[in-house]
Amino acid sequence: MKTSNTILGILGAAAAGAFLGVLFAPDKGSNTRKKISDKSKDYGDNLKNKFDGIVSTISSNGKEIIEEGKAKFSQAKEDFNTLKDEAKAVKSNY
């Protein structure tokens, strides 16, 4: 949720900036619209790059966590089998 709020905040700020830019623009309307379009495209590209970076980080960290979980599970399985074998040995001695 925090990321979506940040994205909405950025988009809202960009929209407010565009509105104020048009309102107080010293250039002709067509020039101002072109500038706003170019800036919006730049912000969109920047936001996409940041989002892709976040997804990449999450993906790489997720793989590490899964591998660590698999290793811990395998260790727990080995420990269980060892205890089971020891319990069988103790039971057979009685």
PDB file of N, CA, C and O in Angstrom, chain B, residues numbered from 101:
ATOM      1  N   MET B 101       0.817  -1.195   0.000  1.00  0.00           N
ATOM      2  CA  MET B 101       0.000   0.000   0.000  1.00  0.00           C
ATOM      3  C   MET B 101       0.860   1.258   0.000  1.00  0.00           C
ATOM      4  O   MET B 101       0.483   2.255  -0.615  1.00  0.00           O
ATOM      5  N   LYS B 102       1.995   1.235   0.669  1.00  0.00           N
ATOM      6  CA  LYS B 102       2.815   2.413   0.775  1.00  0.00           C
ATOM      7  C   LYS B 102       3.335   2.848  -0.595  1.00  0.00           C
ATOM      8  O   LYS B 102       3.385   4.042  -0.892  1.00  0.00           O
ATOM      9  N   THR B 103       3.718   1.883  -1.424  1.00  0.00           N
ATOM     10  CA  THR B 103       4.217   2.198  -2.761  1.00  0.00           C
ATOM     11  C   THR B 103       3.119   2.809  -3.614  1.00  0.00           C
ATOM     12  O   THR B 103       3.370   3.765  -4.349  1.00  0.00           O
ATOM     13  N   SER B 104       1.905   2.275  -3.529  1.00  0.00           N
ATOM     14  CA  SER B 104       0.814   2.828  -4.330  1.00  0.00           C
ATOM     15  C   SER B 104       0.484   4.247  -3.884  1.00  0.00           C
ATOM     16  O   SER B 104       0.152   5.090  -4.718  1.00  0.00           O
ATOM     17  N   ASN B 105       0.569   4.528  -2.580  1.00  0.00           N
ATOM     18  CA  ASN B 105       0.332   5.886  -2.103  1.00  0.00           C
ATOM     19  C   ASN B 105       1.405   6.841  -2.615  1.00  0.00           C
ATOM     20  O   ASN B 105       1.112   7.984  -2.968  1.00  0.00           O
ATOM     21  N   THR B 106       2.640   6.372  -2.653  1.00  0.00           N
ATOM     22  CA  THR B 106       3.734   7.192  -3.160  1.00  0.00           C
ATOM     23  C   THR B 106       3.529   7.490  -4.641  1.00  0.00           C
ATOM     24  O   THR B 106       3.702   8.625  -5.085  1.00  0.00           O
ATOM     25  N   ILE B 107       3.164   6.470  -5.395  1.00  0.00           N
ATOM     26  CA  ILE B 107       2.932   6.660  -6.829  1.00  0.00           C
ATOM     27  C   ILE B 107       1.788   7.638  -7.059  1.00  0.00           C
ATOM     28  O   ILE B 107       1.886   8.521  -7.911  1.00  0.00           O
ATOM     29  N   LEU B 108       0.699   7.484  -6.298  1.00  0.00           N
ATOM     30  CA  LEU B 108      -0.425   8.406  -6.438  1.00  0.00           C
ATOM     31  C   LEU B 108      -0.012   9.831  -6.067  1.00  0.00           C
ATOM     32  O   LEU B 108      -0.450  10.791  -6.701  1.00  0.00           O
ATOM     33  N   GLY B 109       0.820   9.967  -5.051  1.00  0.00           N
ATOM     34  CA  GLY B 109       1.309  11.292  -4.659  1.00  0.00           C
ATOM     35  C   GLY B 109       2.146  11.932  -5.746  1.00  0.00           C
ATOM     36  O   GLY B 109       2.016  13.124  -6.025  1.00  0.00           O
ATOM     37  N   ILE B 110       3.008  11.134  -6.359  1.00  0.00           N
ATOM     38  CA  ILE B 110       3.861  11.644  -7.435  1.00  0.00           C
ATOM     39  C   ILE B 110       3.007  12.072  -8.626  1.00  0.00           C
ATOM     40  O   ILE B 110       3.219  13.142  -9.197  1.00  0.00           O
ATOM     41  N   LEU B 111       2.041  11.231  -8.998  1.00  0.00           N
ATOM     42  CA  LEU B 111       1.172  11.568 -10.125  1.00  0.00           C
ATOM     43  C   LEU B 111       0.333  12.812  -9.824  1.00  0.00           C
ATOM     44  O   LEU B 111       0.128  13.655 -10.697  1.00  0.00           O
ATOM     45  N   GLY B 112      -0.146  12.920  -8.592  1.00  0.00           N
ATOM     46  CA  GLY B 112      -0.927  14.101  -8.202  1.00  0.00           C
ATOM     47  C   GLY B 112      -0.085  15.365  -8.266  1.00  0.00           C
ATOM     48  O   GLY B 112      -0.541  16.403  -8.745  1.00  0.00           O
ATOM     49  N   ALA B 113       1.153  15.267  -7.778  1.00  0.00           N
ATOM     50  CA  ALA B 113       2.052  16.421  -7.815  1.00  0.00           C
ATOM     51  C   ALA B 113       2.375  16.812  -9.256  1.00  0.00           C
ATOM     52  O   ALA B 113       2.440  17.997  -9.585  1.00  0.00           O
ATOM     53  N   ALA B 114       2.575  15.807 -10.114  1.00  0.00           N
ATOM     54  CA  ALA B 114       2.850  16.090 -11.521  1.00  0.00           C
ATOM     55  C   ALA B 114       1.657  16.780 -12.181  1.00  0.00           C
ATOM     56  O   ALA B 114       1.826  17.719 -12.960  1.00  0.00           O
ATOM     57  N   ALA B 115       0.456  16.310 -11.865  1.00  0.00           N
ATOM     58  CA  ALA B 115      -0.747  16.924 -12.439  1.00  0.00           C
ATOM     59  C   ALA B 115      -0.904  18.363 -11.947  1.00  0.00           C
ATOM     60  O   ALA B 115      -1.231  19.256 -12.729  1.00  0.00           O
ATOM     61  N   ALA B 116      -0.673  18.588 -10.660  1.00  0.00           N
ATOM     62  CA  ALA B 116      -0.781  19.949 -10.110  1.00  0.00           C
ATOM     63  C   ALA B 116       0.272  20.852 -10.748  1.00  0.00           C
ATOM     64  O   ALA B 116      -0.014  22.003 -11.080  1.00  0.00           O
ATOM     65  N   GLY B 117       1.477  20.339 -10.917  1.00  0.00           N
ATOM     66  CA  GLY B 117       2.531  21.122 -11.553  1.00  0.00           C
ATOM     67  C   GLY B 117       2.189  21.472 -12.992  1.00  0.00           C
ATOM     68  O   GLY B 117       2.440  22.587 -13.450  1.00  0.00           O
ATOM     69  N   ALA B 118       1.619  20.511 -13.696  1.00  0.00           N
ATOM     70  CA  ALA B 118       1.226  20.768 -15.084  1.00  0.00           C
ATOM     71  C   ALA B 118       0.144  21.841 -15.147  1.00  0.00           C
ATOM     72  O   ALA B 118       0.195  22.735 -15.991  1.00  0.00           O
ATOM     73  N   PHE B 119      -0.828  21.746 -14.254  1.00  0.00           N
ATOM     74  CA  PHE B 119      -1.909  22.730 -14.218  1.00  0.00           C
ATOM     75  C   PHE B 119      -1.355  24.126 -13.941  1.00  0.00           C
ATOM     76  O   PHE B 119      -1.697  25.087 -14.630  1.00  0.00           O
ATOM     77  N   LEU B 120      -0.501  24.229 -12.929  1.00  0.00           N
ATOM     78  CA  LEU B 120       0.074  25.539 -12.599  1.00  0.00           C
ATOM     79  C   LEU B 120       0.976  26.044 -13.727  1.00  0.00           C
ATOM     80  O   LEU B 120       1.038  27.246 -13.985  1.00  0.00           O
ATOM     81  N   GLY B 121       1.664  25.137 -14.386  1.00  0.00           N
ATOM     82  CA  GLY B 121       2.505  25.532 -15.511  1.00  0.00           C
ATOM     83  C   GLY B 121       1.704  26.142 -16.636  1.00  0.00           C
ATOM     84  O   GLY B 121       2.110  27.142 -17.229  1.00  0.00           O
ATOM     85  N   VAL B 122       0.567  25.541 -16.931  1.00  0.00           N
ATOM     86  CA  VAL B 122      -0.307  26.080 -17.978  1.00  0.00           C
ATOM     87  C   VAL B 122      -0.887  27.420 -17.543  1.00  0.00           C
ATOM     88  O   VAL B 122      -0.994  28.352 -18.340  1.00  0.00           O
ATOM     89  N   LEU B 123      -1.253  27.502 -16.289  1.00  0.00           N
ATOM     90  CA  LEU B 123      -1.883  28.712 -15.770  1.00  0.00           C
ATOM     91  C   LEU B 123      -0.946  29.921 -15.831  1.00  0.00           C
ATOM     92  O   LEU B 123      -1.376  31.025 -16.165  1.00  0.00           O
ATOM     93  N   PHE B 124       0.313  29.714 -15.513  1.00  0.00           N
ATOM     94  CA  PHE B 124       1.261  30.832 -15.440  1.00  0.00           C
ATOM     95  C   PHE B 124       2.293  30.820 -16.567  1.00  0.00           C
ATOM     96  O   PHE B 124       3.338  31.461 -16.449  1.00  0.00           O
ATOM     97  N   ALA B 125       2.025  30.123 -17.625  1.00  0.00           N
ATOM     98  CA  ALA B 125       2.996  29.958 -18.708  1.00  0.00           C
ATOM     99  C   ALA B 125       3.223  31.254 -19.478  1.00  0.00           C
ATOM    100  O   ALA B 125       2.267  31.928 -19.863  1.00  0.00           O
ATOM    101  N   PRO B 126       4.484  31.599 -19.699  1.00  0.00           N
ATOM    102  CA  PRO B 126       4.771  32.786 -20.517  1.00  0.00           C
ATOM    103  C   PRO B 126       4.801  32.463 -22.010  1.00  0.00           C
ATOM    104  O   PRO B 126       4.753  33.373 -22.838  1.00  0.00           O
ATOM    105  N   ASP B 127       4.880  31.179 -22.363  1.00  0.00           N
ATOM    106  CA  ASP B 127       4.955  30.764 -23.769  1.00  0.00           C
ATOM    107  C   ASP B 127       3.564  30.630 -24.380  1.00  0.00           C
ATOM    108  O   ASP B 127       2.544  30.719 -23.697  1.00  0.00           O
ATOM    109  N   LYS B 128       3.566  30.411 -25.703  1.00  0.00           N
ATOM    110  CA  LYS B 128       2.322  30.104 -26.393  1.00  0.00           C
ATOM    111  C   LYS B 128       1.798  28.769 -25.877  1.00  0.00           C
ATOM    112  O   LYS B 128       2.557  27.958 -25.345  1.00  0.00           O
ATOM    113  N   GLY B 129       0.511  28.549 -26.036  1.00  0.00           N
ATOM    114  CA  GLY B 129      -0.123  27.326 -25.564  1.00  0.00           C
ATOM    115  C   GLY B 129       0.484  26.063 -26.161  1.00  0.00           C
ATOM    116  O   GLY B 129       0.688  25.074 -25.457  1.00  0.00           O
ATOM    117  N   SER B 130       0.774  26.098 -27.474  1.00  0.00           N
ATOM    118  CA  SER B 130       1.326  24.902 -28.122  1.00  0.00           C
ATOM    119  C   SER B 130       2.713  24.570 -27.568  1.00  0.00           C
ATOM    120  O   SER B 130       3.046  23.400 -27.380  1.00  0.00           O
ATOM    121  N   ASN B 131       3.519  25.599 -27.309  1.00  0.00           N
ATOM    122  CA  ASN B 131       4.851  25.361 -26.724  1.00  0.00           C
ATOM    123  C   ASN B 131       4.730  24.812 -25.308  1.00  0.00           C
ATOM    124  O   ASN B 131       5.450  23.891 -24.924  1.00  0.00           O
ATOM    125  N   THR B 132       3.824  25.380 -24.549  1.00  0.00           N
ATOM    126  CA  THR B 132       3.627  24.938 -23.168  1.00  0.00           C
ATOM    127  C   THR B 132       3.142  23.498 -23.131  1.00  0.00           C
ATOM    128  O   THR B 132       3.622  22.697 -22.329  1.00  0.00           O
ATOM    129  N   ARG B 133       2.191  23.168 -23.997  1.00  0.00           N
ATOM    130  CA  ARG B 133       1.679  21.788 -24.036  1.00  0.00           C
ATOM    131  C   ARG B 133       2.789  20.808 -24.405  1.00  0.00           C
ATOM    132  O   ARG B 133       2.856  19.711 -23.851  1.00  0.00           O
ATOM    133  N   LYS B 134       3.657  21.194 -25.332  1.00  0.00           N
ATOM    134  CA  LYS B 134       4.780  20.336 -25.726  1.00  0.00           C
ATOM    135  C   LYS B 134       5.724  20.125 -24.546  1.00  0.00           C
ATOM    136  O   LYS B 134       6.161  19.003 -24.288  1.00  0.00           O
ATOM    137  N   LYS B 135       6.035  21.203 -23.832  1.00  0.00           N
ATOM    138  CA  LYS B 135       6.913  21.085 -22.661  1.00  0.00           C
ATOM    139  C   LYS B 135       6.299  20.168 -21.607  1.00  0.00           C
ATOM    140  O   LYS B 135       6.985  19.323 -21.033  1.00  0.00           O
ATOM    141  N   ILE B 136       5.009  20.340 -21.361  1.00  0.00           N
ATOM    142  CA  ILE B 136       4.328  19.508 -20.366  1.00  0.00           C
ATOM    143  C   ILE B 136       4.324  18.058 -20.813  1.00  0.00           C
ATOM    144  O   ILE B 136       4.546  17.153 -20.007  1.00  0.00           O
ATOM    145  N   SER B 137       4.073  17.836 -22.094  1.00  0.00           N
ATOM    146  CA  SER B 137       4.069  16.479 -22.627  1.00  0.00           C
ATOM    147  C   SER B 137       5.445  15.832 -22.467  1.00  0.00           C
ATOM    148  O   SER B 137       5.553  14.677 -22.055  1.00  0.00           O
ATOM    149  N   ASP B 138       6.485  16.582 -22.795  1.00  0.00           N
ATOM    150  CA  ASP B 138       7.845  16.056 -22.675  1.00  0.00           C
ATOM    151  C   ASP B 138       8.194  15.750 -21.223  1.00  0.00           C
ATOM    152  O   ASP B 138       8.758  14.695 -20.930  1.00  0.00           O
ATOM    153  N   LYS B 139       7.864  16.663 -20.312  1.00  0.00           N
ATOM    154  CA  LYS B 139       8.142  16.452 -18.888  1.00  0.00           C
ATOM    155  C   LYS B 139       7.366  15.255 -18.358  1.00  0.00           C
ATOM    156  O   LYS B 139       7.900  14.449 -17.596  1.00  0.00           O
ATOM    157  N   SER B 140       6.109  15.143 -18.762  1.00  0.00           N
ATOM    158  CA  SER B 140       5.293  14.014 -18.307  1.00  0.00           C
ATOM    159  C   SER B 140       5.903  12.697 -18.773  1.00  0.00           C
ATOM    160  O   SER B 140       5.940  11.718 -18.028  1.00  0.00           O
ATOM    161  N   LYS B 141       6.374  12.688 -19.998  1.00  0.00           N
ATOM    162  CA  LYS B 141       7.011  11.485 -20.540  1.00  0.00           C
ATOM    163  C   LYS B 141       8.273  11.155 -19.744  1.00  0.00           C
ATOM    164  O   LYS B 141       8.523   9.995 -19.416  1.00  0.00           O
ATOM    165  N   ASP B 142       9.070  12.190 -19.435  1.00  0.00           N
ATOM    166  CA  ASP B 142      10.279  11.987 -18.635  1.00  0.00           C
ATOM    167  C   ASP B 142       9.944  11.422 -17.259  1.00  0.00           C
ATOM    168  O   ASP B 142      10.585  10.477 -16.798  1.00  0.00           O
ATOM    169  N   TYR B 143       8.938  12.003 -16.601  1.00  0.00           N
ATOM    170  CA  TYR B 143       8.530  11.513 -15.281  1.00  0.00           C
ATOM    171  C   TYR B 143       8.029  10.072 -15.377  1.00  0.00           C
ATOM    172  O   TYR B 143       8.330   9.247 -14.515  1.00  0.00           O
ATOM    173  N   GLY B 144       7.276   9.779 -16.413  1.00  0.00           N
ATOM    174  CA  GLY B 144       6.763   8.418 -16.600  1.00  0.00           C
ATOM    175  C   GLY B 144       7.888   7.413 -16.801  1.00  0.00           C
ATOM    176  O   GLY B 144       7.871   6.327 -16.223  1.00  0.00           O
ATOM    177  N   ASP B 145       8.863   7.782 -17.622  1.00  0.00           N
ATOM    178  CA  ASP B 145      10.014   6.902 -17.852  1.00  0.00           C
ATOM    179  C   ASP B 145      10.813   6.704 -16.566  1.00  0.00           C
ATOM    180  O   ASP B 145      11.236   5.591 -16.254  1.00  0.00           O
ATOM    181  N   ASN B 146      11.012   7.783 -15.828  1.00  0.00           N
ATOM    182  CA  ASN B 146      11.745   7.712 -14.567  1.00  0.00           C
ATOM    183  C   ASN B 146      11.010   6.807 -13.572  1.00  0.00           C
ATOM    184  O   ASN B 146      11.626   5.976 -12.906  1.00  0.00           O
ATOM    185  N   LEU B 147       9.696   6.978 -13.481  1.00  0.00           N
ATOM    186  CA  LEU B 147       8.893   6.167 -12.577  1.00  0.00           C
ATOM    187  C   LEU B 147       8.938   4.696 -12.982  1.00  0.00           C
ATOM    188  O   LEU B 147       9.036   3.819 -12.124  1.00  0.00           O
ATOM    189  N   LYS B 148       8.867   4.426 -14.270  1.00  0.00           N
ATOM    190  CA  LYS B 148       8.943   3.041 -14.760  1.00  0.00           C
ATOM    191  C   LYS B 148      10.288   2.417 -14.413  1.00  0.00           C
ATOM    192  O   LYS B 148      10.345   1.268 -13.974  1.00  0.00           O
ATOM    193  N   ASN B 149      11.375   3.168 -14.607  1.00  0.00           N
ATOM    194  CA  ASN B 149      12.705   2.653 -14.273  1.00  0.00           C
ATOM    195  C   ASN B 149      12.828   2.340 -12.782  1.00  0.00           C
ATOM    196  O   ASN B 149      13.396   1.316 -12.403  1.00  0.00           O
ATOM    197  N   LYS B 150      12.296   3.221 -11.944  1.00  0.00           N
ATOM    198  CA  LYS B 150      12.350   2.974 -10.499  1.00  0.00           C
ATOM    199  C   LYS B 150      11.516   1.748 -10.138  1.00  0.00           C
ATOM    200  O   LYS B 150      11.933   0.928  -9.320  1.00  0.00           O
ATOM    201  N   PHE B 151      10.354   1.625 -10.740  1.00  0.00           N
ATOM    202  CA  PHE B 151       9.488   0.474 -10.469  1.00  0.00           C
ATOM    203  C   PHE B 151      10.170  -0.818 -10.901  1.00  0.00           C
ATOM    204  O   PHE B 151      10.137  -1.813 -10.176  1.00  0.00           O
ATOM    205  N   ASP B 152      10.790  -0.806 -12.083  1.00  0.00           N
ATOM    206  CA  ASP B 152      11.511  -1.989 -12.562  1.00  0.00           C
ATOM    207  C   ASP B 152      12.650  -2.351 -11.612  1.00  0.00           C
ATOM    208  O   ASP B 152      12.903  -3.531 -11.368  1.00  0.00           O
ATOM    209  N   GLY B 153      13.335  -1.346 -11.076  1.00  0.00           N
ATOM    210  CA  GLY B 153      14.406  -1.595 -10.113  1.00  0.00           C
ATOM    211  C   GLY B 153      13.882  -2.231  -8.840  1.00  0.00           C
ATOM    212  O   GLY B 153      14.511  -3.134  -8.287  1.00  0.00           O
ATOM    213  N   ILE B 154      12.735  -1.765  -8.373  1.00  0.00           N
ATOM    214  CA  ILE B 154      12.131  -2.324  -7.156  1.00  0.00           C
ATOM    215  C   ILE B 154      11.724  -3.767  -7.400  1.00  0.00           C
ATOM    216  O   ILE B 154      11.973  -4.633  -6.561  1.00  0.00           O
ATOM    217  N   VAL B 155      11.103  -4.032  -8.537  1.00  0.00           N
ATOM    218  CA  VAL B 155      10.684  -5.402  -8.866  1.00  0.00           C
ATOM    219  C   VAL B 155      11.902  -6.310  -8.962  1.00  0.00           C
ATOM    220  O   VAL B 155      11.868  -7.444  -8.484  1.00  0.00           O
ATOM    221  N   SER B 156      12.976  -5.825  -9.574  1.00  0.00           N
ATOM    222  CA  SER B 156      14.202  -6.617  -9.701  1.00  0.00           C
ATOM    223  C   SER B 156      14.790  -6.937  -8.329  1.00  0.00           C
ATOM    224  O   SER B 156      15.216  -8.065  -8.081  1.00  0.00           O
ATOM    225  N   THR B 157      14.812  -5.952  -7.444  1.00  0.00           N
ATOM    226  CA  THR B 157      15.328  -6.159  -6.088  1.00  0.00           C
ATOM    227  C   THR B 157      14.493  -7.185  -5.345  1.00  0.00           C
ATOM    228  O   THR B 157      15.032  -8.069  -4.680  1.00  0.00           O
ATOM    229  N   ILE B 158      13.182  -7.067  -5.458  1.00  0.00           N
ATOM    230  CA  ILE B 158      12.292  -8.011  -4.788  1.00  0.00           C
ATOM    231  C   ILE B 158      12.493  -9.413  -5.343  1.00  0.00           C
ATOM    232  O   ILE B 158      12.506 -10.385  -4.587  1.00  0.00           O
ATOM    233  N   SER B 159      12.649  -9.525  -6.645  1.00  0.00           N
ATOM    234  CA  SER B 159      12.848 -10.830  -7.273  1.00  0.00           C
ATOM    235  C   SER B 159      14.136 -11.486  -6.795  1.00  0.00           C
ATOM    236  O   SER B 159      14.140 -12.666  -6.446  1.00  0.00           O
ATOM    237  N   SER B 160      15.223 -10.732  -6.777  1.00  0.00           N
ATOM    238  CA  SER B 160      16.498 -11.326  -6.359  1.00  0.00           C
ATOM    239  C   SER B 160      16.472 -11.682  -4.878  1.00  0.00           C
ATOM    240  O   SER B 160      16.979 -12.735  -4.491  1.00  0.00           O
ATOM    241  N   ASN B 161      15.889 -10.821  -4.042  1.00  0.00           N
ATOM    242  CA  ASN B 161      15.799 -11.127  -2.614  1.00  0.00           C
ATOM    243  C   ASN B 161      14.877 -12.311  -2.377  1.00  0.00           C
ATOM    244  O   ASN B 161      15.133 -13.125  -1.490  1.00  0.00           O
ATOM    245  N   GLY B 162      13.819 -12.418  -3.147  1.00  0.00           N
ATOM    246  CA  GLY B 162      12.881 -13.526  -3.007  1.00  0.00           C
ATOM    247  C   GLY B 162      13.548 -14.857  -3.296  1.00  0.00           C
ATOM    248  O   GLY B 162      13.287 -15.846  -2.612  1.00  0.00           O
ATOM    249  N   LYS B 163      14.407 -14.890  -4.304  1.00  0.00           N
ATOM    250  CA  LYS B 163      15.116 -16.127  -4.642  1.00  0.00           C
ATOM    251  C   LYS B 163      16.039 -16.544  -3.503  1.00  0.00           C
ATOM    252  O   LYS B 163      16.132 -17.726  -3.170  1.00  0.00           O
ATOM    253  N   GLU B 164      16.721 -15.565  -2.907  1.00  0.00           N
ATOM    254  CA  GLU B 164      17.605 -15.859  -1.783  1.00  0.00           C
ATOM    255  C   GLU B 164      16.824 -16.409  -0.603  1.00  0.00           C
ATOM    256  O   GLU B 164      17.258 -17.359   0.048  1.00  0.00           O
ATOM    257  N   ILE B 165      15.686 -15.821  -0.331  1.00  0.00           N
ATOM    258  CA  ILE B 165      14.857 -16.264   0.787  1.00  0.00           C
ATOM    259  C   ILE B 165      14.355 -17.685   0.538  1.00  0.00           C
ATOM    260  O   ILE B 165      14.337 -18.506   1.456  1.00  0.00           O
ATOM    261  N   ILE B 166      13.954 -17.974  -0.676  1.00  0.00           N
ATOM    262  CA  ILE B 166      13.461 -19.317  -1.009  1.00  0.00           C
ATOM    263  C   ILE B 166      14.584 -20.341  -0.852  1.00  0.00           C
ATOM    264  O   ILE B 166      14.370 -21.419  -0.297  1.00  0.00           O
ATOM    265  N   GLU B 167      15.772 -20.008  -1.338  1.00  0.00           N
ATOM    266  CA  GLU B 167      16.901 -20.929  -1.215  1.00  0.00           C
ATOM    267  C   GLU B 167      17.248 -21.164   0.256  1.00  0.00           C
ATOM    268  O   GLU B 167      17.537 -22.292   0.657  1.00  0.00           O
ATOM    269  N   GLU B 168      17.220 -20.107   1.047  1.00  0.00           N
ATOM    270  CA  GLU B 168      17.497 -20.244   2.484  1.00  0.00           C
ATOM    271  C   GLU B 168      16.430 -21.110   3.148  1.00  0.00           C
ATOM    272  O   GLU B 168      16.748 -21.944   3.996  1.00  0.00           O
ATOM    273  N   GLY B 169      15.183 -20.919   2.771  1.00  0.00           N
ATOM    274  CA  GLY B 169      14.091 -21.730   3.318  1.00  0.00           C
ATOM    275  C   GLY B 169      14.241 -23.199   2.950  1.00  0.00           C
ATOM    276  O   GLY B 169      14.001 -24.076   3.779  1.00  0.00           O
ATOM    277  N   LYS B 170      14.638 -23.471   1.710  1.00  0.00           N
ATOM    278  CA  LYS B 170      14.850 -24.852   1.275  1.00  0.00           C
ATOM    279  C   LYS B 170      15.976 -25.500   2.083  1.00  0.00           C
ATOM    280  O   LYS B 170      15.864 -26.655   2.495  1.00  0.00           O
ATOM    281  N   ALA B 171      17.051 -24.759   2.305  1.00  0.00           N
ATOM    282  CA  ALA B 171      18.183 -25.289   3.068  1.00  0.00           C
ATOM    283  C   ALA B 171      17.765 -25.601   4.503  1.00  0.00           C
ATOM    284  O   ALA B 171      18.130 -26.643   5.048  1.00  0.00           O
ATOM    285  N   LYS B 172      16.999 -24.695   5.112  1.00  0.00           N
ATOM    286  CA  LYS B 172      16.534 -24.924   6.487  1.00  0.00           C
ATOM    287  C   LYS B 172      15.580 -26.108   6.542  1.00  0.00           C
ATOM    288  O   LYS B 172      15.625 -26.894   7.488  1.00  0.00           O
ATOM    289  N   PHE B 173      14.727 -26.244   5.552  1.00  0.00           N
ATOM    290  CA  PHE B 173      13.804 -27.376   5.513  1.00  0.00           C
ATOM    291  C   PHE B 173      14.573 -28.686   5.396  1.00  0.00           C
ATOM    292  O   PHE B 173      14.267 -29.656   6.089  1.00  0.00           O
ATOM    293  N   SER B 174      15.578 -28.711   4.514  1.00  0.00           N
ATOM    294  CA  SER B 174      16.391 -29.920   4.350  1.00  0.00           C
ATOM    295  C   SER B 174      17.108 -30.274   5.645  1.00  0.00           C
ATOM    296  O   SER B 174      17.185 -31.447   6.012  1.00  0.00           O
ATOM    297  N   GLN B 175      17.631 -29.269   6.337  1.00  0.00           N
ATOM    298  CA  GLN B 175      18.308 -29.508   7.608  1.00  0.00           C
ATOM    299  C   GLN B 175      17.330 -30.046   8.647  1.00  0.00           C
ATOM    300  O   GLN B 175      17.658 -30.973   9.388  1.00  0.00           O
ATOM    301  N   ALA B 176      16.142 -29.475   8.704  1.00  0.00           N
ATOM    302  CA  ALA B 176      15.130 -29.948   9.648  1.00  0.00           C
ATOM    303  C   ALA B 176      14.726 -31.383   9.335  1.00  0.00           C
ATOM    304  O   ALA B 176      14.510 -32.183  10.245  1.00  0.00           O
ATOM    305  N   LYS B 177      14.625 -31.705   8.062  1.00  0.00           N
ATOM    306  CA  LYS B 177      14.280 -33.069   7.642  1.00  0.00           C
ATOM    307  C   LYS B 177      15.374 -34.052   8.068  1.00  0.00           C
ATOM    308  O   LYS B 177      15.081 -35.143   8.557  1.00  0.00           O
ATOM    309  N   GLU B 178      16.630 -33.657   7.880  1.00  0.00           N
ATOM    310  CA  GLU B 178      17.743 -34.506   8.305  1.00  0.00           C
ATOM    311  C   GLU B 178      17.733 -34.699   9.821  1.00  0.00           C
ATOM    312  O   GLU B 178      17.930 -35.809  10.316  1.00  0.00           O
ATOM    313  N   ASP B 179      17.503 -33.610  10.549  1.00  0.00           N
ATOM    314  CA  ASP B 179      17.445 -33.698  12.013  1.00  0.00           C
ATOM    315  C   ASP B 179      16.315 -34.622  12.453  1.00  0.00           C
ATOM    316  O   ASP B 179      16.490 -35.424  13.370  1.00  0.00           O
ATOM    317  N   PHE B 180      15.170 -34.515  11.812  1.00  0.00           N
ATOM    318  CA  PHE B 180      14.031 -35.373  12.150  1.00  0.00           C
ATOM    319  C   PHE B 180      14.370 -36.839  11.893  1.00  0.00           C
ATOM    320  O   PHE B 180      14.095 -37.700  12.728  1.00  0.00           O
ATOM    321  N   ASN B 181      14.964 -37.118  10.741  1.00  0.00           N
ATOM    322  CA  ASN B 181      15.329 -38.502  10.420  1.00  0.00           C
ATOM    323  C   ASN B 181      16.357 -39.051  11.409  1.00  0.00           C
ATOM    324  O   ASN B 181      16.292 -40.224  11.777  1.00  0.00           O
ATOM    325  N   THR B 182      17.297 -38.223  11.839  1.00  0.00           N
ATOM    326  CA  THR B 182      18.279 -38.648  12.828  1.00  0.00           C
ATOM    327  C   THR B 182      17.595 -38.985  14.149  1.00  0.00           C
ATOM    328  O   THR B 182      17.878 -40.020  14.752  1.00  0.00           O
ATOM    329  N   LEU B 183      16.699 -38.115  14.595  1.00  0.00           N
ATOM    330  CA  LEU B 183      15.965 -38.370  15.838  1.00  0.00           C
ATOM    331  C   LEU B 183      15.106 -39.623  15.724  1.00  0.00           C
ATOM    332  O   LEU B 183      15.013 -40.411  16.665  1.00  0.00           O
ATOM    333  N   LYS B 184      14.488 -39.799  14.580  1.00  0.00           N
ATOM    334  CA  LYS B 184      13.650 -40.982  14.356  1.00  0.00           C
ATOM    335  C   LYS B 184      14.492 -42.252  14.450  1.00  0.00           C
ATOM    336  O   LYS B 184      14.081 -43.224  15.084  1.00  0.00           O
ATOM    337  N   ASP B 185      15.666 -42.248  13.821  1.00  0.00           N
ATOM    338  CA  ASP B 185      16.551 -43.408  13.865  1.00  0.00           C
ATOM    339  C   ASP B 185      17.030 -43.677  15.291  1.00  0.00           C
ATOM    340  O   ASP B 185      17.109 -44.829  15.718  1.00  0.00           O
ATOM    341  N   GLU B 186      17.347 -42.613  16.021  1.00  0.00           N
ATOM    342  CA  GLU B 186      17.773 -42.774  17.416  1.00  0.00           C
ATOM    343  C   GLU B 186      16.638 -43.347  18.266  1.00  0.00           C
ATOM    344  O   GLU B 186      16.863 -44.197  19.128  1.00  0.00           O
ATOM    345  N   ALA B 187      15.412 -42.870  18.012  1.00  0.00           N
ATOM    346  CA  ALA B 187      14.263 -43.378  18.770  1.00  0.00           C
ATOM    347  C   ALA B 187      14.039 -44.858  18.473  1.00  0.00           C
ATOM    348  O   ALA B 187      13.720 -45.631  19.376  1.00  0.00           O
ATOM    349  N   LYS B 188      14.202 -45.247  17.241  1.00  0.00           N
ATOM    350  CA  LYS B 188      14.058 -46.658  16.865  1.00  0.00           C
ATOM    351  C   LYS B 188      15.127 -47.513  17.557  1.00  0.00           C
ATOM    352  O   LYS B 188      14.850 -48.621  18.017  1.00  0.00           O
ATOM    353  N   ALA B 189      16.347 -46.980  17.623  1.00  0.00           N
ATOM    354  CA  ALA B 189      17.449 -47.720  18.267  1.00  0.00           C
ATOM    355  C   ALA B 189      17.169 -47.882  19.759  1.00  0.00           C
ATOM    356  O   ALA B 189      17.395 -48.952  20.325  1.00  0.00           O
ATOM    357  N   VAL B 190      16.682 -46.828  20.387  1.00  0.00           N
ATOM    358  CA  VAL B 190      16.376 -46.894  21.822  1.00  0.00           C
ATOM    359  C   VAL B 190      15.225 -47.886  22.036  1.00  0.00           C
ATOM    360  O   VAL B 190      15.270 -48.686  22.971  1.00  0.00           O
ATOM    361  N   LYS B 191      14.223 -47.842  21.204  1.00  0.00           N
ATOM    362  CA  LYS B 191      13.050 -48.745  21.333  1.00  0.00           C
ATOM    363  C   LYS B 191      13.479 -50.209  21.169  1.00  0.00           C
ATOM    364  O   LYS B 191      13.009 -51.088  21.891  1.00  0.00           O
ATOM    365  N   SER B 192      14.373 -50.454  20.215  1.00  0.00           N
ATOM    366  CA  SER B 192      14.794 -51.853  19.995  1.00  0.00           C
ATOM    367  C   SER B 192      15.654 -52.392  21.143  1.00  0.00           C
ATOM    368  O   SER B 192      15.749 -53.607  21.317  1.00  0.00           O
ATOM    369  N   ASN B 193      16.277 -51.514  21.921  1.00  0.00           N
ATOM    370  CA  ASN B 193      17.075 -51.942  23.065  1.00  0.00           C
ATOM    371  C   ASN B 193      16.203 -52.360  24.244  1.00  0.00           C
ATOM    372  O   ASN B 193      16.688 -53.038  25.150  1.00  0.00           O
ATOM    373  N   TYR B 194      14.944 -51.976  24.256  1.00  0.00           N
ATOM    374  CA  TYR B 194      14.074 -52.344  25.385  1.00  0.00           C
ATOM    375  C   TYR B 194      13.330 -53.562  25.087  1.00  0.00           C
ATOM    376  O   TYR B 194      12.547 -54.026  25.916  1.00  0.00           O
TER     377      TYR B 194
END
